[in-house]
């Protein structure tokens, strides 16, 4: 019997790999929390506030009343842009950007819920996190799409195809 390779119309190899997906989710969570922690630490130094985890997980800290709250909003938005870059590096698939963005912010919602002991109810927290998820998803899709749409080199046009 001869080996027959079936040519399909699919550009990428798309087999469901749960270990890869879980690894990507964990890497995204870790990297985004590290960068958010660094950004919040920088913002706390600039505003002269004390360093605490409350700025990351306490939903009452997200407000526009003073410079401390506005700096936290800026840190979260900047982290969403970093998240888009990480989506491009770690995931690299346009159609998975929405999934990974929602997964990150969904896990962040659960962590904040347990940290506070209450479900987040402030409008500013929800508006910020939904906006950041949208920024991360759209910017990540833009970066991934640019990579996916690059010209495919046709230098091997005369190459022999094994059937």
C-alpha positions, -999 to +999 in steps of 0.1 A: +000+000+000+013+034-008+010+064+015-014+089+001-013+124+014-046+142+011-043+178+002-070+200+018-079+236+014-067+244+049-036+266+052-028+256+088-027+224+107-057+226+130-058+198+154-073+204+188-045+203+213-057+210+249-022+210+263-012+238+239-043+258+247-039+255+284-002+264+282-011+295+261-038+305+286-014+301+315+013+320+297-011+348+288-023+351+324+011+351+339+026+376+314-003+400+316-004+400+354+034+405+355+032+435+331+001+449+349+019+446+382+049+465+368+027+492+352+007+496+384+040+499+404+052+526+381+019+544+383+020+542+421+055+556+422+044+585+399+013+593+420+030+587+453+005+561+465+014+530+485+020+497+467-008+473+472-026+445+454-058+464+458-049+485+428-050+454+406-079+435+421-100+459+442-127+472+418-133+503+439-098+515+429-109+521+393-123+557+392-116+591+376-119+611+408-082+616+413-048+611+396-043+578+414-075+563+398-068+578+364-032+563+365-047+529+373-070+532+343-040+542+321-021+511+334-049+488+325-053+502+290-016+500+284-016+464+297-044+457+271-020+469+244+008+447+258-018+419+258-024+424+221+013+420+214+014+389+236-015+375+216+005+379+185+036+363+200+020+334+219-012+326+200-006+340+165-041+332+152-065+359+143-096+337+150-084+329+186-078+365+197-114+370+209-113+337+228-080+344+246-090+380+254-123+370+269-106+341+288-081+365+303-107+390+314-131+363+325-104+348+348-096+384+360-133+388+369-133+356+389-100+365+407-114+400+416-147+384+428-128+361+452-103+389+462-131+412+472-156+387+484-182+405+463-192+405+426-179+437+410-208+462+406-192+495+398-197+509+363-162+521+360-147+486+366-170+470+340-165+498+315-127+496+319-125+458+316-148+455+286-129+483+269-096+467+276-109+433+263-120+450+231-086+468+227-067+436+233-088+416+209-090+441+181-053+451+183-043+414+186-064+405+156-048+433+136-013+421+144-021+384+138-039+392+105-009+412+092+012+381+098-013+357+084-018+377+052+019+380+044+028+368+009+035+331+007+069+326-010+065+306-042+102+299-047+095+261-047+070+261-075+088+235-094+093+213-064+082+177-067+051+168-047+051+133-032+018+116-034 
